[in-house]
Amino acid sequence: VSINMIHIAPWAASLGLFAGAGRLLRADGLLVLYGPYMRDGAHNAPSNAAFDAALRERNPSWGVRDIADLEQVGEAAGLNLRETIEMPANNMLLVFRHR
């Protein structure tokens, strides 16, 4: 489980998280991510767009990530996105399963 990490870390940290999960999870093991995400380059709320801009202003390597990009990284690490669950405050829960 990773809560509110992906957007407040450089992209390399996300790559490392997925690579580590791919190595360490057993077959059918889960990687669960919670936080704000974009879908197809679009924010799900104006507040998330403002939050993304504030993060990138503070550190250009931070920012709200797109689910499609995370799916690609997951696939490369042997993880498939199985479920996307809408959560309160414009956040989402992403559930990846190791193959």
A tleap script that builds the chain and sets N, CA, C and O, in Angstrom:
source leaprc.protein.ff14SB
mol = sequence {
  NVAL SER ILE ASN MET ILE HIE ILE ALA PRO
  TRP ALA ALA SER LEU GLY LEU PHE ALA GLY
  ALA GLY ARG LEU LEU ARG ALA ASP GLY LEU
  LEU VAL LEU TYR GLY PRO TYR MET ARG ASP
  GLY ALA HIE ASN ALA PRO SER ASN ALA ALA
  PHE ASP ALA ALA LEU ARG GLU ARG ASN PRO
  SER TRP GLY VAL ARG ASP ILE ALA ASP LEU
  GLU GLN VAL GLY GLU ALA ALA GLY LEU ASN
  LEU ARG GLU THR ILE GLU MET PRO ALA ASN
  ASN MET LEU LEU VAL PHE ARG HIE CARG
}
set mol.1.N position { 0.851 -1.174 0.000 }
set mol.1.CA position { 0.000 0.000 0.000 }
set mol.1.C position { 0.895 1.235 0.000 }
set mol.1.O position { 1.832 1.347 0.790 }
set mol.2.N position { 0.582 2.152 -0.902 }
set mol.2.CA position { 1.285 3.420 -0.978 }
set mol.2.C position { 0.237 4.528 -0.978 }
set mol.2.O position { -0.596 4.611 -1.880 }
set mol.3.N position { 0.290 5.370 0.039 }
set mol.3.CA position { -0.706 6.424 0.208 }
set mol.3.C position { -0.054 7.784 0.002 }
set mol.3.O position { 0.911 8.132 0.684 }
set mol.4.N position { -0.587 8.547 -0.940 }
set mol.4.CA position { -0.131 9.922 -1.199 }
set mol.4.C position { 1.375 10.031 -1.399 }
set mol.4.O position { 1.997 10.962 -0.886 }
set mol.5.N position { 1.965 9.107 -2.126 }
set mol.5.CA position { 3.405 9.144 -2.387 }
set mol.5.C position { 3.717 9.516 -3.836 }
set mol.5.O position { 4.634 10.293 -4.099 }
set mol.6.N position { 2.962 8.966 -4.757 }
set mol.6.CA position { 3.275 9.074 -6.183 }
set mol.6.C position { 3.397 10.531 -6.633 }
set mol.6.O position { 4.288 10.856 -7.418 }
set mol.7.N position { 2.534 11.395 -6.160 }
set mol.7.CA position { 2.525 12.786 -6.621 }
set mol.7.C position { 3.523 13.678 -5.882 }
set mol.7.O position { 3.866 14.753 -6.372 }
set mol.8.N position { 3.989 13.249 -4.719 }
set mol.8.CA position { 4.949 14.072 -3.962 }
set mol.8.C position { 6.290 13.345 -3.934 }
set mol.8.O position { 6.889 13.139 -2.878 }
set mol.9.N position { 6.736 12.967 -5.115 }
set mol.9.CA position { 8.025 12.297 -5.286 }
set mol.9.C position { 8.393 12.403 -6.759 }
set mol.9.O position { 7.509 12.510 -7.608 }
set mol.10.N position { 9.662 12.376 -7.068 }
set mol.10.CA position { 10.058 12.368 -8.476 }
set mol.10.C position { 9.532 11.112 -9.183 }
set mol.10.O position { 9.281 10.091 -8.544 }
set mol.11.N position { 9.372 11.201 -10.488 }
set mol.11.CA position { 8.880 10.076 -11.279 }
set mol.11.C position { 9.728 8.829 -11.035 }
set mol.11.O position { 9.201 7.717 -11.041 }
set mol.12.N position { 11.017 8.998 -10.822 }
set mol.12.CA position { 11.909 7.855 -10.571 }
set mol.12.C position { 11.462 7.052 -9.348 }
set mol.12.O position { 11.668 5.839 -9.303 }
set mol.13.N position { 10.863 7.700 -8.372 }
set mol.13.CA position { 10.365 6.979 -7.191 }
set mol.13.C position { 9.203 6.063 -7.573 }
set mol.13.O position { 9.088 4.958 -7.042 }
set mol.14.N position { 8.353 6.506 -8.475 }
set mol.14.CA position { 7.261 5.657 -8.955 }
set mol.14.C position { 7.815 4.458 -9.709 }
set mol.14.O position { 7.345 3.333 -9.539 }
set mol.15.N position { 8.808 4.705 -10.535 }
set mol.15.CA position { 9.440 3.604 -11.272 }
set mol.15.C position { 10.025 2.579 -10.304 }
set mol.15.O position { 9.888 1.373 -10.506 }
set mol.16.N position { 10.673 3.066 -9.260 }
set mol.16.CA position { 11.255 2.175 -8.259 }
set mol.16.C position { 10.197 1.409 -7.483 }
set mol.16.O position { 10.380 0.228 -7.185 }
set mol.17.N position { 9.094 2.065 -7.152 }
set mol.17.CA position { 8.007 1.405 -6.435 }
set mol.17.C position { 7.465 0.231 -7.254 }
set mol.17.O position { 7.301 -0.872 -6.733 }
set mol.18.N position { 7.191 0.473 -8.524 }
set mol.18.CA position { 6.663 -0.588 -9.381 }
set mol.18.C position { 7.699 -1.686 -9.622 }
set mol.18.O position { 7.355 -2.868 -9.617 }
set mol.19.N position { 8.945 -1.316 -9.831 }
set mol.19.CA position { 9.985 -2.332 -10.043 }
set mol.19.C position { 10.122 -3.215 -8.810 }
set mol.19.O position { 10.225 -4.436 -8.929 }
set mol.20.N position { 10.123 -2.608 -7.634 }
set mol.20.CA position { 10.219 -3.380 -6.396 }
set mol.20.C position { 9.012 -4.279 -6.190 }
set mol.20.O position { 9.158 -5.430 -5.778 }
set mol.21.N position { 7.829 -3.768 -6.470 }
set mol.21.CA position { 6.616 -4.585 -6.346 }
set mol.21.C position { 6.665 -5.751 -7.323 }
set mol.21.O position { 6.265 -6.864 -6.981 }
set mol.22.N position { 7.146 -5.506 -8.523 }
set mol.22.CA position { 7.253 -6.568 -9.511 }
set mol.22.C position { 8.198 -7.678 -9.083 }
set mol.22.O position { 7.978 -8.850 -9.390 }
set mol.23.N position { 9.250 -7.301 -8.374 }
set mol.23.CA position { 10.224 -8.292 -7.887 }
set mol.23.C position { 9.745 -9.018 -6.638 }
set mol.23.O position { 9.998 -10.212 -6.480 }
set mol.24.N position { 9.060 -8.316 -5.756 }
set mol.24.CA position { 8.780 -8.853 -4.431 }
set mol.24.C position { 7.390 -9.469 -4.240 }
set mol.24.O position { 7.216 -10.342 -3.390 }
set mol.25.N position { 6.421 -9.034 -5.005 }
set mol.25.CA position { 5.074 -9.587 -4.829 }
set mol.25.C position { 4.977 -10.991 -5.410 }
set mol.25.O position { 5.552 -11.290 -6.456 }
set mol.26.N position { 4.245 -11.834 -4.716 }
set mol.26.CA position { 3.946 -13.169 -5.246 }
set mol.26.C position { 2.899 -13.039 -6.346 }
set mol.26.O position { 2.288 -11.983 -6.512 }
set mol.27.N position { 2.698 -14.113 -7.091 }
set mol.27.CA position { 1.632 -14.132 -8.095 }
set mol.27.C position { 0.321 -13.783 -7.411 }
set mol.27.O position { 0.034 -14.296 -6.329 }
set mol.28.N position { -0.456 -12.944 -8.008 }
set mol.28.CA position { -1.728 -12.437 -7.497 }
set mol.28.C position { -1.579 -11.466 -6.326 }
set mol.28.O position { -2.585 -11.050 -5.751 }
set mol.29.N position { -0.350 -11.096 -5.959 }
set mol.29.CA position { -0.138 -10.086 -4.926 }
set mol.29.C position { -0.608 -8.732 -5.426 }
set mol.29.O position { -0.656 -8.493 -6.633 }
set mol.30.N position { -0.953 -7.849 -4.504 }
set mol.30.CA position { -1.520 -6.549 -4.856 }
set mol.30.C position { -0.594 -5.395 -4.498 }
set mol.30.O position { 0.082 -5.412 -3.470 }
set mol.31.N position { -0.580 -4.404 -5.358 }
set mol.31.CA position { -0.008 -3.098 -5.070 }
set mol.31.C position { -1.184 -2.137 -5.108 }
set mol.31.O position { -1.842 -2.001 -6.139 }
set mol.32.N position { -1.453 -1.471 -3.993 }
set mol.32.CA position { -2.595 -0.575 -3.881 }
set mol.32.C position { -2.074 0.846 -3.692 }
set mol.32.O position { -1.290 1.117 -2.783 }
set mol.33.N position { -2.523 1.750 -4.567 }
set mol.33.CA position { -2.097 3.142 -4.537 }
set mol.33.C position { -3.293 4.028 -4.240 }
set mol.33.O position { -4.373 3.829 -4.795 }
set mol.34.N position { -3.102 5.007 -3.365 }
set mol.34.CA position { -4.157 5.958 -3.018 }
set mol.34.C position { -3.640 7.361 -3.244 }
set mol.34.O position { -2.510 7.680 -2.874 }
set mol.35.N position { -4.455 8.193 -3.844 }
set mol.35.CA position { -4.098 9.586 -4.027 }
set mol.35.C position { -4.838 10.191 -5.201 }
set mol.35.O position { -5.761 9.575 -5.735 }
set mol.36.N position { -4.443 11.405 -5.617 }
set mol.36.CA position { -5.049 12.038 -6.779 }
set mol.36.C position { -4.366 11.545 -8.059 }
set mol.36.O position { -3.149 11.362 -8.092 }
set mol.37.N position { -5.150 11.334 -9.092 }
set mol.37.CA position { -4.609 10.880 -10.378 }
set mol.37.C position { -5.369 11.562 -11.500 }
set mol.37.O position { -6.507 11.998 -11.323 }
set mol.38.N position { -4.721 11.652 -12.667 }
set mol.38.CA position { -5.377 12.134 -13.873 }
set mol.38.C position { -5.812 10.932 -14.705 }
set mol.38.O position { -5.258 9.839 -14.588 }
set mol.39.N position { -6.810 11.159 -15.544 }
set mol.39.CA position { -7.236 10.158 -16.532 }
set mol.39.C position { -7.083 10.780 -17.906 }
set mol.39.O position { -7.694 11.803 -18.214 }
set mol.40.N position { -6.256 10.144 -18.731 }
set mol.40.CA position { -6.046 10.624 -20.109 }
set mol.40.C position { -5.677 12.102 -20.138 }
set mol.40.O position { -6.165 12.857 -20.979 }
set mol.41.N position { -4.815 12.504 -19.217 }
set mol.41.CA position { -4.313 13.870 -19.181 }
set mol.41.C position { -5.250 14.896 -18.573 }
set mol.41.O position { -4.949 16.089 -18.574 }
set mol.42.N position { -6.391 14.442 -18.051 }
set mol.42.CA position { -7.360 15.379 -17.486 }
set mol.42.C position { -7.538 15.134 -15.988 }
set mol.42.O position { -7.626 13.994 -15.531 }
set mol.43.N position { -7.588 16.226 -15.244 }
set mol.43.CA position { -7.864 16.140 -13.815 }
set mol.43.C position { -9.351 15.872 -13.604 }
set mol.43.O position { -10.178 16.263 -14.427 }
set mol.44.N position { -9.687 15.209 -12.508 }
set mol.44.CA position { -11.085 14.899 -12.227 }
set mol.44.C position { -11.789 16.014 -11.446 }
set mol.44.O position { -12.983 15.918 -11.164 }
set mol.45.N position { -11.049 17.068 -11.098 }
set mol.45.CA position { -11.651 18.198 -10.383 }
set mol.45.C position { -10.740 19.417 -10.511 }
set mol.45.O position { -9.521 19.262 -10.578 }
set mol.46.N position { -11.299 20.615 -10.545 }
set mol.46.CA position { -10.472 21.822 -10.589 }
set mol.46.C position { -9.501 21.909 -9.409 }
set mol.46.O position { -8.390 22.419 -9.559 }
set mol.47.N position { -9.910 21.416 -8.246 }
set mol.47.CA position { -9.016 21.466 -7.082 }
set mol.47.C position { -7.774 20.593 -7.309 }
set mol.47.O position { -6.692 20.934 -6.831 }
set mol.48.N position { -7.913 19.486 -8.021 }
set mol.48.CA position { -6.742 18.647 -8.313 }
set mol.48.C position { -5.822 19.312 -9.327 }
set mol.48.O position { -4.603 19.156 -9.250 }
set mol.49.N position { -6.387 20.051 -10.277 }
set mol.49.CA position { -5.560 20.798 -11.229 }
set mol.49.C position { -4.751 21.863 -10.495 }
set mol.49.O position { -3.564 22.039 -10.772 }
set mol.50.N position { -5.379 22.568 -9.568 }
set mol.50.CA position { -4.675 23.587 -8.782 }
set mol.50.C position { -3.615 22.952 -7.898 }
set mol.50.O position { -2.518 23.492 -7.757 }
set mol.51.N position { -3.937 21.803 -7.298 }
set mol.51.CA position { -2.979 21.077 -6.459 }
set mol.51.C position { -1.777 20.638 -7.288 }
set mol.51.O position { -0.637 20.764 -6.839 }
set mol.52.N position { -2.019 20.127 -8.485 }
set mol.52.CA position { -0.951 19.700 -9.388 }
set mol.52.C position { -0.036 20.879 -9.724 }
set mol.52.O position { 1.188 20.754 -9.673 }
set mol.53.N position { -0.624 22.006 -10.062 }
set mol.53.CA position { 0.174 23.201 -10.394 }
set mol.53.C position { 1.015 23.643 -9.200 }
set mol.53.O position { 2.178 24.012 -9.365 }
set mol.54.N position { 0.441 23.609 -8.011 }
set mol.54.CA position { 1.182 24.001 -6.806 }
set mol.54.C position { 2.333 23.042 -6.528 }
set mol.54.O position { 3.421 23.467 -6.138 }
set mol.55.N position { 2.095 21.753 -6.729 }
set mol.55.CA position { 3.166 20.769 -6.530 }
set mol.55.C position { 4.315 21.014 -7.497 }
set mol.55.O position { 5.479 21.027 -7.095 }
set mol.56.N position { 3.989 21.209 -8.774 }
set mol.56.CA position { 5.019 21.397 -9.804 }
set mol.56.C position { 5.770 22.714 -9.608 }
set mol.56.O position { 6.948 22.818 -9.949 }
set mol.57.N position { 5.088 23.712 -9.063 }
set mol.57.CA position { 5.758 24.980 -8.758 }
set mol.57.C position { 6.773 24.786 -7.632 }
set mol.57.O position { 7.870 25.344 -7.652 }
set mol.58.N position { 6.380 23.995 -6.670 }
set mol.58.CA position { 7.251 23.721 -5.520 }
set mol.58.C position { 8.445 22.865 -5.908 }
set mol.58.O position { 9.565 23.092 -5.450 }
set mol.59.N position { 8.188 21.865 -6.769 }
set mol.59.CA position { 9.255 20.979 -7.243 }
set mol.59.C position { 8.825 20.433 -8.601 }
set mol.59.O position { 7.864 19.667 -8.670 }
set mol.60.N position { 9.512 20.805 -9.684 }
set mol.60.CA position { 9.094 20.393 -11.025 }
set mol.60.C position { 9.052 18.879 -11.247 }
set mol.60.O position { 8.423 18.420 -12.201 }
set mol.61.N position { 9.700 18.102 -10.394 }
set mol.61.CA position { 9.672 16.641 -10.561 }
set mol.61.C position { 8.471 16.001 -9.852 }
set mol.61.O position { 8.270 14.790 -9.947 }
set mol.62.N position { 7.683 16.802 -9.151 }
set mol.62.CA position { 6.480 16.300 -8.491 }
set mol.62.C position { 5.286 16.543 -9.398 }
set mol.62.O position { 5.404 17.237 -10.408 }
set mol.63.N position { 4.145 15.981 -9.048 }
set mol.63.CA position { 2.915 16.270 -9.773 }
set mol.63.C position { 1.956 15.100 -9.782 }
set mol.63.O position { 2.345 13.951 -9.573 }
set mol.64.N position { 0.700 15.412 -10.028 }
set mol.64.CA position { -0.338 14.398 -10.139 }
set mol.64.C position { -0.066 13.591 -11.407 }
set mol.64.O position { 0.099 14.156 -12.488 }
set mol.65.N position { -0.019 12.269 -11.266 }
set mol.65.CA position { 0.347 11.385 -12.381 }
set mol.65.C position { -0.890 10.881 -13.105 }
set mol.65.O position { -1.985 10.819 -12.546 }
set mol.66.N position { -0.684 10.527 -14.355 }
set mol.66.CA position { -1.767 9.994 -15.168 }
set mol.66.C position { -1.847 8.479 -15.001 }
set mol.66.O position { -0.828 7.787 -15.001 }
set mol.67.N position { -3.063 7.978 -14.858 }
set mol.67.CA position { -3.265 6.541 -14.673 }
set mol.67.C position { -2.675 5.753 -15.838 }
set mol.67.O position { -2.098 4.686 -15.627 }
set mol.68.N position { -2.806 6.254 -17.056 }
set mol.68.CA position { -2.278 5.539 -18.225 }
set mol.68.C position { -0.764 5.351 -18.111 }
set mol.68.O position { -0.247 4.295 -18.477 }
set mol.69.N position { -0.055 6.351 -17.614 }
set mol.69.CA position { 1.400 6.228 -17.433 }
set mol.69.C position { 1.722 5.175 -16.382 }
set mol.69.O position { 2.661 4.394 -16.542 }
set mol.70.N position { 0.943 5.156 -15.308 }
set mol.70.CA position { 1.157 4.162 -14.256 }
set mol.70.C position { 0.845 2.755 -14.759 }
set mol.70.O position { 1.516 1.795 -14.381 }
set mol.71.N position { -0.169 2.635 -15.607 }
set mol.71.CA position { -0.482 1.326 -16.196 }
set mol.71.C position { 0.690 0.808 -17.017 }
set mol.71.O position { 1.025 -0.374 -16.936 }
set mol.72.N position { 1.319 1.678 -17.806 }
set mol.72.CA position { 2.472 1.269 -18.619 }
set mol.72.C position { 3.634 0.808 -17.748 }
set mol.72.O position { 4.261 -0.213 -18.030 }
set mol.73.N position { 3.914 1.553 -16.704 }
set mol.73.CA position { 4.992 1.185 -15.788 }
set mol.73.C position { 4.659 -0.129 -15.092 }
set mol.73.O position { 5.522 -0.990 -14.919 }
set mol.74.N position { 3.399 -0.273 -14.695 }
set mol.74.CA position { 2.962 -1.515 -14.072 }
set mol.74.C position { 3.125 -2.701 -14.994 }
set mol.74.O position { 3.637 -3.742 -14.580 }
set mol.75.N position { 2.701 -2.563 -16.231 }
set mol.75.CA position { 2.831 -3.654 -17.205 }
set mol.75.C position { 4.286 -4.093 -17.338 }
set mol.75.O position { 4.580 -5.288 -17.373 }
set mol.76.N position { 5.186 -3.131 -17.412 }
set mol.76.CA position { 6.611 -3.448 -17.545 }
set mol.76.C position { 7.135 -4.208 -16.338 }
set mol.76.O position { 8.095 -4.971 -16.452 }
set mol.77.N position { 6.513 -4.007 -15.182 }
set mol.77.CA position { 6.939 -4.674 -13.949 }
set mol.77.C position { 6.130 -5.946 -13.662 }
set mol.77.O position { 6.330 -6.589 -12.632 }
set mol.78.N position { 5.224 -6.306 -14.566 }
set mol.78.CA position { 4.423 -7.512 -14.362 }
set mol.78.C position { 3.168 -7.288 -13.539 }
set mol.78.O position { 2.642 -8.226 -12.941 }
set mol.79.N position { 2.681 -6.050 -13.503 }
set mol.79.CA position { 1.490 -5.708 -12.726 }
set mol.79.C position { 0.405 -5.165 -13.643 }
set mol.79.O position { 0.671 -4.316 -14.494 }
set mol.80.N position { -0.805 -5.650 -13.471 }
set mol.80.CA position { -1.943 -5.178 -14.260 }
set mol.80.C position { -2.883 -4.370 -13.379 }
set mol.80.O position { -3.181 -4.759 -12.250 }
set mol.81.N position { -3.350 -3.231 -13.910 }
set mol.81.CA position { -4.351 -2.451 -13.188 }
set mol.81.C position { -5.661 -3.224 -13.237 }
set mol.81.O position { -6.203 -3.467 -14.315 }
set mol.82.N position { -6.169 -3.609 -12.073 }
set mol.82.CA position { -7.388 -4.409 -11.983 }
set mol.82.C position { -8.612 -3.595 -11.623 }
set mol.82.O position { -9.730 -3.929 -12.014 }
set mol.83.N position { -8.392 -2.508 -10.864 }
set mol.83.CA position { -9.545 -1.757 -10.398 }
set mol.83.C position { -9.154 -0.323 -10.098 }
set mol.83.O position { -8.074 -0.055 -9.573 }
set mol.84.N position { -10.040 0.587 -10.436 }
set mol.84.CA position { -9.911 2.003 -10.091 }
set mol.84.C position { -11.171 2.378 -9.323 }
set mol.84.O position { -12.282 2.265 -9.842 }
set mol.85.N position { -10.991 2.821 -8.090 }
set mol.85.CA position { -12.118 3.116 -7.211 }
set mol.85.C position { -12.090 4.601 -6.864 }
set mol.85.O position { -11.093 5.113 -6.355 }
set mol.86.N position { -13.198 5.284 -7.145 }
set mol.86.CA position { -13.322 6.693 -6.777 }
set mol.86.C position { -13.430 6.785 -5.257 }
set mol.86.O position { -14.156 6.017 -4.627 }
set mol.87.N position { -12.698 7.734 -4.679 }
set mol.87.CA position { -12.675 7.918 -3.235 }
set mol.87.C position { -13.059 9.370 -2.907 }
set mol.87.O position { -13.138 10.208 -3.805 }
set mol.88.N position { -13.297 9.666 -1.622 }
set mol.88.CA position { -13.616 11.047 -1.229 }
set mol.88.C position { -12.491 12.021 -1.577 }
set mol.88.O position { -11.347 11.620 -1.790 }
set mol.89.N position { -12.833 13.285 -1.631 }
set mol.89.CA position { -11.896 14.390 -1.847 }
set mol.89.C position { -11.151 14.273 -3.178 }
set mol.89.O position { -9.987 14.661 -3.278 }
set mol.90.N position { -11.833 13.732 -4.208 }
set mol.90.CA position { -11.269 13.631 -5.563 }
set mol.90.C position { -10.029 12.760 -5.646 }
set mol.90.O position { -9.187 12.957 -6.522 }
set mol.91.N position { -9.909 11.804 -4.746 }
set mol.91.CA position { -8.816 10.836 -4.790 }
set mol.91.C position { -9.312 9.538 -5.408 }
set mol.91.O position { -10.509 9.354 -5.626 }
set mol.92.N position { -8.372 8.641 -5.685 }
set mol.92.CA position { -8.701 7.329 -6.243 }
set mol.92.C position { -7.847 6.270 -5.576 }
set mol.92.O position { -6.770 6.543 -5.045 }
set mol.93.N position { -8.359 5.066 -5.620 }
set mol.93.CA position { -7.625 3.892 -5.177 }
set mol.93.C position { -7.358 3.069 -6.435 }
set mol.93.O position { -8.294 2.670 -7.128 }
set mol.94.N position { -6.092 2.816 -6.726 }
set mol.94.CA position { -5.711 2.006 -7.883 }
set mol.94.C position { -5.196 0.674 -7.369 }
set mol.94.O position { -4.313 0.631 -6.513 }
set mol.95.N position { -5.744 -0.406 -7.888 }
set mol.95.CA position { -5.364 -1.746 -7.445 }
set mol.95.C position { -4.685 -2.466 -8.604 }
set mol.95.O position { -5.305 -2.752 -9.628 }
set mol.96.N position { -3.402 -2.752 -8.421 }
set mol.96.CA position { -2.612 -3.495 -9.402 }
set mol.96.C position { -2.393 -4.901 -8.880 }
set mol.96.O position { -2.147 -5.092 -7.690 }
set mol.97.N position { -2.482 -5.891 -9.764 }
set mol.97.CA position { -2.255 -7.291 -9.396 }
set mol.97.C position { -1.056 -7.825 -10.150 }
set mol.97.O position { -0.915 -7.622 -11.356 }
set mol.98.N position { -0.190 -8.513 -9.414 }
set mol.98.CA position { 0.992 -9.134 -10.017 }
set mol.98.C position { 0.559 -10.381 -10.786 }
set mol.98.O position { -0.269 -11.158 -10.312 }
set mol.99.N position { 1.124 -10.559 -11.967 }
set mol.99.CA position { 0.766 -11.731 -12.783 }
set mol.99.C position { 1.584 -12.930 -12.371 }
set mol.99.O position { 1.427 -14.010 -12.942 }
savepdb mol mol.pdb
quit
